[in-house]
Amino acid sequence: MNPIICQVTDRITERSTRTRSHYLEVIREQANQGVPRATLSCGNLAHTAAACSSAQKSSLLDMTRVNVGIISAYNDMLSAHQPYADYPRQIKQILSRLGHSAQVAAGVPAMCDGVTQGQPGMDLSLFSRDLIAQATAIGLSHNTFDATLLLGICDKIAPGQLMGALAFGHLPAAFVPAGPMGSGISNSEKVSIRQQYAAGEVNKQALLEMECRAYHSPGTCTFYGTANTNQLVFEVMGLMLPGSAFVPPDTELREALTAKIASHMVRIARGSGDYRPLAEVVDARCLVNGLVALLASGGSTNHSIHMLAIARAAGLIVTWDDLDALSQVVPLLTRLYPNGPEDINAFEAAGGVPTLMLELARRGLLHMDATPVYGTMEDYLQSPEIDAGELVYRPAVSSANPKVIAAAGEIFSEQGGLKLVQGNLGRGVIKVSAIAKQHQQLEAPALVFESQHEVERAYQAGEINQDAVIVVRHNGPAANGMPELHKLMPILGNLMQQGFKVALVTDGRLSGASGKVPAVIHMTPEASRGGPLARLENGDRIRLDAGEGSLEVLTDISSREDTLVELSYQHVGGGRELFSVYRHNISSAESGATILYQEES
């Protein structure tokens, strides 16, 4: 094992002694109650079985049988979740043949950042993760289940489901993926049309036609954004079957994998002889494996928030310093858009997650003694396929496309995809994997804005055609829910193409598909809670060195008062008025931006 990987894991374990012990004590108390359904009264049980067939009712009332709770994020508006429509029926059929049962315990909200980008609904996006965690817990609180299957993929949905399931960590739990849509137009064409539209060079109809060719069928969007980062990271964490993350929907292999994970839950339920409660799967080793995969793949910046919140749900305290330390020793091993031209289907064709894990294991960067939901970590170095109608696993091999997954012994960059940036403006993260070396250092005057819409108006008015550090503040979790500032990317990309040196500094978020523009995001403390960004003015000199991880304002701003901004107009309409408790109680981005756990001092 790489010694830094071990040191970070040990630090997390030591730092979390109190919180982890408390979490495990709660989980043990739940486990000690025995078969959950056995604690229910006769009336409770009658309600549980009332809508069931006679066969399922018989199984449910037999305490020696397993009942699997399905938490589904199905809706038919989201392309990634539309394939889940028939999964409960398939899962129930498989378990019924084995003499067991399954029930849909809950449906959780599943909003699409792609639909809400730049819209008021985006202000609810980050909040939805904790709401999904709570909805998952409500579904499982019926206490009739022996295991959990999580049907969720996209940005806040899968992390929220995992957080909720961890509250019932005495139950085995696993994710059931659905897979990506087929590749549409090239990513370079997508970026080109978007930038042309931002510059007024093509009309909205041309933009719409391009977007509909990019997002065109059921399945996950194919760029390597937050949704696909969820899938890759969770597979490496051992939270789904090996090689299952990126198998396309409606294929024989996808159906076989869904059937296998359904039947597998019986094998790891309590009393099976291979009991694997989720609380024992998600430990410090599991989390570090996930962080390593995040860095090696150049994954979404959103996971610098989500992974911290997931860790806290398991009683573990992970920090950005841990992420930064890992980044120094974990190389970048993939090239996927926005870090390269190819999409997730090209990644799967190159060998997918098993091949990436093989390369990480060869370098001593994974805890191969971690406990996954299936088999051992060695089993995750295998790829599934259909042979004569049967699901079989074959040993993973080196990359079939070294332009997408690095060949054995090769790397794309010595440093992982994300890096901690800090200085007298606070702390934030930057996605360095997509930024050319010549753009990673910059000194320029600040241009200060309070929203992405202000930046858009200034750009259209020709007011930012210069070298600049674009500061967008009062967009943190407590200010307005930390919406993704997606509209900024085509604008700043155009400025870079014109030869200007530009960077972004913000306490807000960017899309998981953010790319070539140097962007320090998630700045904490956020401006609305007294962070230094609130004291910046136009013209202040700012220096960024992404390689060194430093961000400094060179102008003396220490004697200034904070700029106060009226944000109440962003707190009403579109349901935003229902989430004031989130804005008032949410933790910092560096603590996972969650209302569910208190900040750790």
Secondary structure, DSSP 8 states (H G I E B T S, - for coil): --HHHHHHHHHHHHHTHHHHHHHHHHHHHHHTT-SGGGGS-HHHHHHHHTTS-HHHHHHHT-TTS-EEEEEE---SSSTTTGGGGGHHHHHHHHHHHTT-EEEEEEE-----HHHHTTSGGGGGHHHHHHHHHHHHHHHHTT---SEEEEE--STTHHHHHHHHHHTTTTS-EEE----B----S-HHHHHHHHHHHHTTSS-HHHHHHHHHHHS-SSSB-SSSSHHHHHHHHHHHTTSS-TT-TT--TTSHHHHHHHHHHHHHHHHTSTTSSS---HHHHSSHHHHHHHHHHHHHHT--TTHHHHHHHHHHHTT----HHHHHHHHTT--B-B--TTSSS--HHHHHHTTHHHHHHHHHHHTT-S-TTS--SSS-GGGGGEEEEEETTEEEEEE--S-S-TTTB--TT--SBSS-SEEEEEETTEEEEEE-TTS-GGGSEEEEEEEEESSHHHHHHHHHTT---SSEEEEE-S-SHHHH---B-TTHHHHHHHHHHTT--EEEEESSB--TT--SS-EEEEEES-GGGT-GGGG--TT-EEEEETTTTEEEE-S--TT--------GGGGSSTTGGGGHHHHHH---GGGTS-SSS----
